[in-house]
Amino acid sequence: MENFLDLFNHQFFQHALLASLLTSLLAAMIGTYIVSRKIVFISGGITHASFGGIGLAYFLGLNPFLGAVVFAVTTSLGIEWISTRGKIREDSAIAILWSLGMALGIIFVFLTPGYTPNLMSFLFGSILSVGAIDLWILAGVLLLTTTFFILFFRPIVYTAFDPEFSKTRGLPVRWIRNIMAVLIALAIVLSIRIMGIILVLSLFTIPQNTALLFSNDFKRIIMGSVLWGITGSLIGLLTAYWLNIPGGAAIIFVLTIQFLLLKAWSIIKPSKK
């Protein structure tokens, strides 16, 4: 028990705990919007496309996360533009930009002079290496996202579920969707630091689908996603410590088990009546 409590005295674990808390709050809002719009794979598309920015940043000797942000925002806005004006289905636009980003990333990493950079932290995340600056940036984006959701909650919900009806009501659908595209991109890039490119899609999907087991209300899905996201993150971090396994993978594993158990419970429960 003493060793367990000592874990909370370590700065790296405190940072990891705060990062998982802030990320869960951010993913709850952004993920609920993504799931409601039925564009789950946009997070995977943006994540993999941002790899092109990481590769380009390495090639130019810049901060790789700066490159990831540029590519992620460009990709997210590009998906919105192509799907609305380019007369291409949204899933096709995601697939095109997903493939292009990954291809560019591989090319730029290959062309980078000197040694090949270690990309493991980008692919699988490194939650235990999160620093104070990362936390401040994460908190800033969370504050920005929360403020936007509070001020424009109803327009966000309307444009997520029925954009055509929203247009007839005079709502600025294109403006709201573009702002949300930027927020989605920022949230995803920051989550790469925690979960990695391979696992980040789950963070914006699993807690939301767990919350959907109990309610279809947009606001309640956000609150449920916060609950299940934080619970899964905390248990996942402790599991990673006890088993000495990667924190991001442990969190996603716990979130998945959490969903499967609650899904089974929701199926079995009515039969007992």
Secondary structure, 3 states (H helix, E strand, C coil): CHHHHHHHHCHHHHHHHHHHHHHHHHHHHHHHHHHHCCCCHHHHHHHHHHHHHHHHHHHHCCCHHHHHHHHHHHHHHHHHHHHHHCCCCHHHHHHHHHHHHHHHHHHHHHHCCCCCCCCHHHHHCCHHHCCHHHHHHHHHHHHHHHHHHHHCHHHHHHHHHCHHHHHHCCCCHHHHHHHHHHHHHHHHHHHHHHHCCCCHHHHCCHHHHHHHCCCCCHHHHHHHHHHHHHHHHHHHHHHHHHHCCCHHHHHHHHHHHHHHHHHHHHHHHHHHC
